[in-house]
Amino acid sequence: MRFADICIITEDVMRLRAFYETVFGGRAEGDEVHSSLALDALTFTFDCIDPLRQNPEFRYVTSRGANNVIVGFNVDDVDFEYQRLLPLGAEMLNEPTTHAWGARSFQFKDPDGNILNFRSLPKQG
């Protein structure tokens, strides 16, 4: 078994994919119904909620963010990333903070309310 992707269900594929292209770099492929942004070993997939709602198995799916899941990324410099992302107007949940275990991180939301975590791990001496 091999990890494939993180699929985010949205009402506006093009808006969400543009946000992720800006945050992570790269160009997504696809259209307003289904798009994918491949980044090394990770792929973000963006699916429009309207076609999913036609399937009774997905009738309770929403596109309003997942407040019980945080998608985390290790970055070289969390303070640099925080300053780089501020002009995007993303909802920042906090400023970069150093935790007791040595990692430094901040969390923010994408335009649909999904939570992303950027963290820098302590340097190994």
Backbone torsions as a table, in degrees:
resi	resn	phi	psi	omega
1	MET	NA	144.2	-178.1
2	ARG	-139.4	136.2	177.5
3	PHE	-59.9	137.1	-176.8
4	ALA	-108.4	-58.8	-174.5
5	ASP	-165.3	170.7	167.7
6	ILE	-110.3	120.4	-179.2
7	CYS	-102.8	125.2	179.3
8	ILE	-111.8	123.5	-179.7
9	ILE	-89.4	133.1	-172.8
10	THR	-147.2	159.9	172.9
11	GLU	-87.1	-15.5	-176.7
12	ASP	-137.7	84.8	-177.7
13	VAL	-56.6	-45.9	-174.0
14	MET	-65.7	-38.5	178.7
15	ARG	-66.3	-46.1	-177.1
16	LEU	-68.5	-40.8	179.5
17	ARG	-65.6	-37.4	177.3
18	ALA	-62.8	-39.9	177.6
19	PHE	-61.1	-48.4	-178.8
20	TYR	-67.5	-34.5	174.5
21	GLU	-61.1	-41.4	179.9
22	THR	-68.6	-43.3	-178.0
23	VAL	-68.0	-45.1	-171.4
24	PHE	-106.1	-9.0	-176.0
25	GLY	80.4	171.9	179.6
26	GLY	89.5	174.2	179.7
27	ARG	-125.3	130.5	176.7
28	ALA	-80.6	155.1	175.1
29	GLU	-116.1	147.8	177.4
30	GLY	127.2	-158.9	-175.5
31	ASP	-138.5	-163.9	-175.1
32	GLU	-73.9	-5.3	177.7
33	VAL	-101.0	-38.6	-176.4
34	HIS	-152.5	122.4	177.0
35	SER	-136.7	155.5	178.2
36	SER	-136.2	141.4	176.2
37	LEU	-121.7	109.3	-178.5
38	ALA	-91.5	129.0	178.9
39	LEU	-132.5	103.4	-178.7
40	ASP	46.3	-114.5	-176.1
41	ALA	-91.0	3.7	-177.5
42	LEU	-122.2	138.8	173.8
43	THR	-125.2	130.9	169.9
44	PHE	-94.7	130.1	174.5
45	THR	-115.1	136.3	-179.8
46	PHE	-118.5	118.5	-179.4
47	ASP	-116.4	136.3	176.9
48	CYS	-73.0	134.8	-176.7
49	ILE	-69.0	-28.9	-174.4
50	ASP	-56.9	-51.1	178.2
51	PRO	-63.7	-33.4	179.0
52	LEU	-63.9	-36.9	-178.5
53	ARG	-64.3	-17.8	178.3
54	GLN	-73.4	-17.8	178.6
55	ASN	-94.5	120.9	-177.4
56	PRO	-57.0	-27.3	179.6
57	GLU	-66.5	-21.7	-177.8
58	PHE	-107.6	15.1	-173.6
59	ARG	-62.3	-23.7	-179.0
60	TYR	-98.0	2.4	179.3
61	VAL	-69.0	138.4	177.0
62	THR	-118.8	170.3	177.7
63	SER	-121.6	29.9	-174.0
64	ARG	-104.3	26.5	176.3
65	GLY	87.6	153.6	-179.2
66	ALA	-112.1	96.7	-178.3
67	ASN	-79.7	1.7	177.0
68	ASN	-112.6	10.8	177.2
69	VAL	-134.5	133.5	174.3
70	ILE	-120.4	127.3	177.8
71	VAL	-96.8	117.6	-173.2
72	GLY	-105.3	148.1	179.3
73	PHE	-136.2	134.0	171.8
74	ASN	-84.0	131.5	178.9
75	VAL	-126.7	158.2	-179.2
76	ASP	-68.5	-42.7	-174.1
77	ASP	-137.7	98.2	-175.4
78	VAL	-63.8	-34.2	179.8
79	ASP	-67.8	-40.1	176.5
80	PHE	-61.8	-46.8	-179.0
81	GLU	-62.5	-39.8	178.7
82	TYR	-59.8	-48.3	-179.9
83	GLN	-65.3	-36.4	179.6
84	ARG	-66.2	-35.7	-175.3
85	LEU	-87.1	-19.3	-178.9
86	LEU	-52.6	-44.7	-179.0
87	PRO	-64.6	-14.7	179.0
88	LEU	-70.0	-19.5	-177.6
89	GLY	78.5	14.5	177.2
90	ALA	-65.7	148.9	177.9
91	GLU	-73.6	108.5	177.8
92	MET	-82.7	127.7	-179.5
93	LEU	-85.4	-22.7	176.5
94	ASN	-166.1	170.9	174.6
95	GLU	-90.7	164.5	177.3
96	PRO	-54.4	131.8	-176.6
97	THR	-132.3	137.5	174.9
98	THR	-92.0	127.0	-176.8
99	HIS	-93.7	162.4	-178.0
100	ALA	-57.0	-29.2	-179.6
101	TRP	-85.4	1.8	173.0
102	GLY	100.9	-19.4	178.3
103	ALA	-71.9	152.1	177.0
104	ARG	-122.2	131.6	-174.5
105	SER	-152.2	166.7	168.7
106	PHE	-147.6	157.4	179.6
107	GLN	-122.9	148.7	177.8
108	PHE	-149.4	165.8	-179.2
109	LYS	-110.0	145.6	171.5
110	ASP	-79.2	176.6	-176.7
111	PRO	-59.8	-20.3	178.3
112	ASP	-95.1	-2.5	178.1
113	GLY	96.7	5.7	175.4
114	ASN	-72.5	140.3	-174.5
115	ILE	-94.5	130.5	174.7
116	LEU	-115.7	144.9	179.2
117	ASN	-122.7	125.7	173.0
118	PHE	-109.9	129.0	-178.2
119	ARG	-136.2	146.2	170.5
120	SER	-111.3	128.5	179.3
121	LEU	-85.4	154.0	179.5
122	PRO	-61.4	144.7	178.2
123	LYS	-71.4	133.0	177.4
124	GLN	-84.1	123.9	-175.3
125	GLY	-88.4	NA	NA
